[in-house]
Every structure is written in C-alpha cells, then in structure tokens.
Amino acid sequence: MGELVDKIKGNVNEAIGKVKQKSDNPATRDEGAVQELKGKGQQLAGKVKGALGDDI
C-alpha cells in the first residue's frame, strides 16, 4: 500500500511544482522547482518499495 501512496503523492507534488514554476514570482518558481524534485523523490521511493516490498 505504501508504494501506491508514495507514487500518488509524488505525482501530485510534481504537478503542483510544475504549475508553480510558471508563476511570475521568482520565490514561487523556486518553491515549485523544489516541490517537483520532492515529487520525483516520492515516486522513486514508491518504485523502490514496489521492487523490494512494502516492508522496508
């Protein structure tokens, strides 16, 4: 179950981060870049959990 949750959270954070990066505000653009990277990390964690099992 953790695998799916991580992947969903990752997708959401990536999408929100991409939208924020289109802002005119530089601080919001930077925040969006960080949030997109966080999402990619969450997706990676989900893939690892899927490969190794949710017990990790």
DRENPA-3360 file (N, C-alpha, C; in nm, 2 decimals, always signed):
BEGIN
1 = MGELVDKI = +0.08/-0.12/+0.00/+0.00/+0.00/+0.00/+0.09/+0.13/+0.00 ~ +0.20/+0.12/+0.07/+0.29/+0.24/+0.07/+0.34/+0.28/-0.06 ~ +0.36/+0.18/-0.15/+0.41/+0.20/-0.28/+0.32/+0.29/-0.36 ~ +0.19/+0.26/-0.36/+0.09/+0.34/-0.43/+0.07/+0.48/-0.37 ~ +0.07/+0.49/-0.24/+0.06/+0.62/-0.18/+0.18/+0.71/-0.21 ~ +0.30/+0.66/-0.21/+0.42/+0.74/-0.25/+0.41/+0.78/-0.39 ~ +0.37/+0.69/-0.48/+0.36/+0.73/-0.62/+0.25/+0.84/-0.64 ~ +0.14/+0.83/-0.58/+0.03/+0.93/-0.59/+0.08/+1.06/-0.54;
9 = KGNVNEAI = +0.14/+1.06/-0.42/+0.19/+1.19/-0.36/+0.30/+1.25/-0.45 ~ +0.38/+1.16/-0.51/+0.48/+1.21/-0.60/+0.43/+1.28/-0.72 ~ +0.32/+1.22/-0.78/+0.26/+1.27/-0.90/+0.20/+1.41/-0.86 ~ +0.13/+1.42/-0.75/+0.06/+1.54/-0.71/+0.17/+1.65/-0.69 ~ +0.27/+1.62/-0.61/+0.38/+1.72/-0.59/+0.45/+1.77/-0.72 ~ +0.47/+1.67/-0.81/+0.53/+1.71/-0.93/+0.44/+1.80/-1.01 ~ +0.31/+1.77/-1.02/+0.22/+1.85/-1.10/+0.21/+1.99/-1.04 ~ +0.19/+2.00/-0.91/+0.18/+2.13/-0.84/+0.31/+2.21/-0.86;
17 = GKVKQKSD = +0.42/+2.14/-0.85/+0.55/+2.21/-0.87/+0.57/+2.27/-1.01 ~ +0.52/+2.19/-1.11/+0.53/+2.24/-1.25/+0.44/+2.37/-1.27 ~ +0.32/+2.37/-1.20/+0.24/+2.48/-1.22/+0.30/+2.60/-1.15 ~ +0.36/+2.58/-1.03/+0.42/+2.70/-0.96/+0.54/+2.75/-1.04 ~ +0.60/+2.67/-1.11/+0.72/+2.72/-1.19/+0.68/+2.82/-1.30 ~ +0.55/+2.82/-1.33/+0.50/+2.91/-1.44/+0.46/+3.05/-1.38 ~ +0.48/+3.07/-1.25/+0.45/+3.19/-1.18/+0.54/+3.31/-1.22 ~ +0.49/+3.43/-1.21/+0.58/+3.55/-1.23/+0.66/+3.58/-1.11;
25 = NPATRDEG = +0.63/+3.52/-1.00/+0.70/+3.54/-0.87/+0.82/+3.45/-0.86 ~ +0.95/+3.50/-0.86/+1.06/+3.42/-0.85/+1.07/+3.32/-0.73 ~ +1.02/+3.37/-0.62/+1.01/+3.28/-0.50/+0.92/+3.16/-0.52 ~ +0.81/+3.19/-0.59/+0.71/+3.08/-0.62/+0.77/+2.98/-0.72 ~ +0.84/+3.04/-0.81/+0.91/+2.95/-0.91/+1.01/+2.86/-0.85 ~ +1.09/+2.91/-0.76/+1.19/+2.83/-0.68/+1.12/+2.72/-0.60 ~ +1.01/+2.76/-0.53/+0.93/+2.67/-0.45/+0.88/+2.56/-0.54 ~ +0.83/+2.59/-0.66/+0.78/+2.49/-0.75/+0.89/+2.39/-0.79;
33 = AVQELKGK = +1.01/+2.44/-0.82/+1.12/+2.35/-0.86/+1.15/+2.25/-0.74 ~ +1.15/+2.30/-0.62/+1.18/+2.22/-0.51/+1.07/+2.11/-0.49 ~ +0.94/+2.16/-0.51/+0.83/+2.07/-0.49/+0.83/+1.96/-0.60 ~ +0.87/+2.00/-0.72/+0.88/+1.90/-0.83/+0.98/+1.79/-0.80 ~ +1.10/+1.84/-0.75/+1.20/+1.74/-0.71/+1.16/+1.65/-0.60 ~ +1.08/+1.71/-0.50/+1.03/+1.63/-0.39/+0.94/+1.52/-0.45 ~ +0.85/+1.56/-0.55/+0.76/+1.46/-0.61/+0.84/+1.35/-0.68 ~ +0.94/+1.38/-0.75/+1.02/+1.28/-0.81/+1.09/+1.19/-0.71;
41 = GQQLAGKV = +1.13/+1.24/-0.60/+1.18/+1.16/-0.49/+1.08/+1.06/-0.44 ~ +0.96/+1.11/-0.42/+0.85/+1.03/-0.37/+0.82/+0.92/-0.46 ~ +0.82/+0.95/-0.59/+0.79/+0.85/-0.69/+0.90/+0.74/-0.69 ~ +1.02/+0.78/-0.68/+1.13/+0.69/-0.67/+1.12/+0.60/-0.55 ~ +1.08/+0.66/-0.44/+1.06/+0.58/-0.31/+0.95/+0.47/-0.34 ~ +0.84/+0.51/-0.40/+0.74/+0.42/-0.43/+0.78/+0.30/-0.52 ~ +0.87/+0.34/-0.62/+0.92/+0.23/-0.71/+1.01/+0.13/-0.63 ~ +1.09/+0.19/-0.54/+1.18/+0.10/-0.46/+1.09/+0.01/-0.37;
49 = KGALGDDI = +0.99/+0.07/-0.31/+0.90/-0.01/-0.22/+0.84/-0.12/-0.30 ~ +0.80/-0.09/-0.42/+0.74/-0.19/-0.51/+0.83/-0.30/-0.55 ~ +0.96/-0.27/-0.57/+1.05/-0.37/-0.61/+1.09/-0.45/-0.49 ~ +1.10/-0.39/-0.37/+1.15/-0.46/-0.25/+1.04/-0.51/-0.16 ~ +0.92/-0.46/-0.18/+0.81/-0.49/-0.09/+0.79/-0.38/+0.01 ~ +0.67/-0.37/+0.06/+0.63/-0.25/+0.14/+0.69/-0.27/+0.28 ~ +0.77/-0.37/+0.31/+0.82/-0.40/+0.45/+0.94/-0.31/+0.48 ~ +0.99/-0.24/+0.38/+1.11/-0.15/+0.41/+1.07/-0.02/+0.48;
% end
